[in-house]
């Protein structure tokens, strides 16, 4: 497999030489080490690479480790290497990708909304849902906008059902919020649903996104926000952001600043625009906007 096919499969932007900084027969990308945006890191057909600016060189495996934090197990699957764990890395690289990666034929699992979950009318009767909405300063308009439903029976009794859509607006699963706020599991989802493979609200976001931890943070902030379902981004979530947005603003809870700065360093390492909002330790975006107001939130955005 050619270098450009490998990069395309991994959603890594590239150019094919000859260009201003890339010689004939080579593929160029932005160097993740010197953070320059002129596609001056060239990858040879034999999978070795060299940056003409910072003078670093190496093999494709080390480059992919830096770009996408690929694990060795995943790397072996990618290159269809032998099963032995003691194989020499450089020998592997010299023989890598002799066979194309077989296409994935399995369809992704979809977890439908529970049948007991009912659509929320604009003016519902007074019940646990309306009491919770009033307490949290949300409205039924928020529920309708995001397609939320309410379950008053069954396994998800007393929970707000929050549909999760992919980038093409197709349902992939859901999360269920405990409205009693007394259960051991504040947020629940189907057992086999890989929720960290998705970003809530990405289908509504623009090229500049604010990444928050929870769904209700997205509701409070509005357009442009996506939820990562907790602090930290998975490989799948990083890939979704890398391929669909142009700028990231991390706005995780105030007690996750260490995790946010660590994540920001990773993105800066590949030359991707990213900023971090520093919330007071006791705040999340939902609580901050509710108590401090939209004006102060906008000031935090400007200071990120």
N, C-alpha and C positions, 0 to 999 in steps of 0.2 A: 504494500500500500504506500502511496506517495505521501510525502510530508503534508501537503495541503489537504489530503483526505483525512489524515489523522487530526489535524487542527479543526477541520470542518466538523468532524464527528464529535469533538469536544467543545464546540461552540467558541473557539478562540479566533478572533479576527486576524486576518493575515493579508499580505499582498504577494503577488508572484512577480519575480524579477524578469527582465531588467527594469528597475525603477531608479530614482535618484540615489537611493542608499542600498539597493539590493542588486547584486550581480546576477547575470544570466544563469539560469539553472538553480537558483536558490529561492527560498521562501522567506519573507521578512515579517517580523512582528514587532510590537513595541517592547522594548527591553524592560523587564520587571525589576531589574537591579538598579539602573540609573534613572528610571522613571522618565525617560524621554519619549516623545510621541511622534518620532519621525521614522518609525519602522526600520531602524538601523541594525537590529539584531537579525542576522542571517542564519538560516538553517540549511545545511548542505543536504544533498540527496542521501548521503550515508548516515543521516540523523545526527551528525555533529553540528554544533552551533558556535557562533562567535559574534560578539558585539563590538562594533568598530569604535564605539565611544568609550565605554568603560573597560574594554579589553578583556572581559570575562569570556571564557570558553567552557565547553562541556558537552555532555551527551543529552539526548532528548529526555531521558528519564529525569535528570536533575532539573531540567527546565520545567517539565510538567509538574514536578513536586512543588516548585516555587509558584507556578501560575495557578494551579487548582488543588494543591495539597493532595495529590493523588496518592493513595496507599499502595504498597507494593503488591498486595493481593489483587487490587483493581488493575494495576499496571500489567500484571501477568495475564489477566483475562483479556485486556486490551490487545496485547501483542501476541496472544496465543502461544505463550512460552511453554516449555516442558513443565511437568508437575513437580520436579525436584526443587526443594527449597534451597539447596546449596549451590544452585547454578550461579556462575560468575556473571555479575551485572553487565560488564562490558561485552561478554560473549553474547548475552541476551540481546543487547542493543544491536550488535552487528547482524543478528539473525531475526530481528523483530519484524512483525507485521508482514510475514511472508504469505499469510492467508487473510482474506478480508473478514471483517467481523460479521458473523451471521446476523441477519436482520431479526429484530424482536417481533415475534408473531403473536405473542399473548396480548390481549387487550387489558388495559389497566382496570383494576377493580373499581366499581362505583358503588357507593353505599347510599341507598335511597333514604329519603326522609321517612321517619316512622309514620305509619298510617294513622296513629292516634294524634299526631300533631296537626292542629287546625290552623287555617289562615286567621290572621288577627284583623278584626274589623277596625275601622277608624274610630268608632265610638263603642268599645266593648263594655259590658256590664262590669260593675265593681267586683274584682276578684283578686287573687294573688298577683296576677300579671299587672293589672292596673295599679295596685298598691306598690309594686316594685318599681314600675315606671315612674311613678310620682316621687318615690324616695330617691331614685337615681337621676331625676331630672331629664328623663328621656320621654319621648312621645310615641304614640302609635305610628306616627309618620316615619320615625326612625325604623321601626319594625317593618313597615311596608316597603320602605326604600331598599332595605337589605334582604327582603324576602323571608324574614324570621317568622316562625310559627310557635304556637304554644301547645304543650301537651299537658292535659289535666287528668291523664290516666295512663296505664301501661307502665313499661319499664322506665320511661323517661317522664314519669309523672312530676308535675310542678317544675318543669324545666322549659326554658326558652330554647327552641331549636334554631340554630344558626347555620344556614346552608353555606357550604364552601364551594365556590366555583373556580374553574381553571381560567387561564388567560383567554380562552374562547367562550367564556360564559357558560360552560357546561358543568353540571353538578358532578362533584367527585366524592362528596361526603358531607358530614356535618359535625358540629360541636354542640353540646347541650349544656346550657348554663343553669345551675341550681338557683331558683328564685327564692327559696326559703333561706339561702345563705347559712344553713345550719348543717348541711351534709358534709361527709368526709371528702367528697370529690366535687369541688366547686364547678369544674368543667369536665364533662365526660364526652366520649366519642366511641364509635364502634370498635370492637376489640382489635380487628386487623387493619383498621384504617391508619395509614402512615401519614399522620397529620403534618409532620415536619417536612414532608415533601411538597408542601403547598404554602402559599402566602395569601392570607385572607384579604380580599379587596383588590388584588393585583389587576383584575379585569377592569376596574374603574380608575386606576391610577394613571398618572401622566408619566413623562420621562424623568421627572424629579419626584422621588418618593420619600416619604417619611416612614421609617421602619419602627414600629412600636411592638410591644409584647403581646397585647391582648386585643380581642375583638372590640370590646367596649372603648378602648383607646381610639380605635378607628372610627367608631360611631361619634365620639366626642369631637375628634379633630376634623372629620369630614373628608372631602376629596383629597387625593394625593397621599393618603396614609395606607399602609399595609401592615398586617400583623404577622409576626413570626412565630406565634404560639409559644412564648417564653423567650428568655434571653439566649442568645446564640443562634447562629444560622447553620443549617445543614448544607451538605454539598448540593442537594437538589435546590434548596432555596437560593444559595449563591448563584447557581446556574440560571435560575429564573430571573434574578435581578440583573445579572451580567448581560443576558440576551435581550432584556425587554426595557431597561431604563438607562438613563444617561448620568444620573447623579443620585446619590444616596445621602439621606440625613438620618442618623441613628438617634432614636429617642426612646430608648428603653428606660425602665423604671430607675429612680434615683439611686437605688441600691445596687445597680448593675453597671456602674460607670467603669469598673475595671474590665468587665467583659466587653463593654462597648469600645473602649480604647484598644483592646486587643484585636477586636474585629476590624476596627478602622485601620490598624497597622497592616493587616492582611490585604485589605483593598488598596491601600497606598502602595503596597509592595508590587502590585500589578499595574500601578498607574491609573487607578480608577478614582474619579472624583467622589469624595466622601467627607461628611462633617458629622460632628457629635454634639447633641444637645445635653447640657449638664443640668439635670433636674435636682432639686433638693432631695436628700436621701429618703424622706418620708413620702415623696410624691411619685405618682405615675402620671402620664399625660392626661388621662381622664380626670383624675382628682385635681390636677393643677389647673386645667382650664375651668373646671367647675368652681373652684374656690378662688382662684386668682384672676380669672377672666381672660378673654381672648386677646386683649391688648398685651398683657404681660407674656402670654404665650408667643405672640408674634415677635416680641422683643427677644425672647430666648432663641427663636429661629434666626434672627439677625445676628446673634452673638455666637451661633454654633460654629 
